[in-house]
């Protein structure tokens, strides 16, 4: 009887340990879920503010603080990659698979070889290079990153608003920069190529608009300025630099080039 009693007690002990482990696991998962909900809410709030800032200011902020976004949790990171893109990462404690019996069984029997915890190979990576920041409800465990290339880095010349219309029927009216009038502009775009005007002939400038680079004629009388309205030479505009370009029509020719950096 004693061997049988011993086996019985061992069996109860194993069951007890298993139940305890599962109870601890469930509590940890519940805590992780609570933290992920807070992270997700913060990420969505930041996404809205960041999208609004980029749309309004027409520029990629150096940091979230620059965009007026404070109290960012350490589960969220932001990195400005260039004048036309940035990287945004959100780190979750667990994947968005839900907490059911199948998930528990998979978690209890599947460990990764790096020792970092449970595997989440079923979760797809987020789509990269969207035109605005969107926080998906579906996410994998760990860092979920996306590189964002805002749409406002150019389809073409934008009307300044008011009377008159361009080819898409959008209205335009005269604006002024450094005492120079213009009807259309394209702000903070990278220069892919530039040919200076020569001998009264137009030049050209190719800028990195979306979805493909666009080339505009450059007026022989083009004004080249810095952001303080100081006159520059066309030779000061370098490939790879960023500029604003102004024109009186949506297709050019460019009448003013503002060197940004």
Helices and strands as residue ranges (DSSP letters): H 2-57, E 76-82, E 85-92, H 101-109, E 142-148, G 151-153, E 158-159, E 175-177, E 180-182, E 184-195, E 203-207, E 214-226, G 234-236, E 242-247, E 254-259
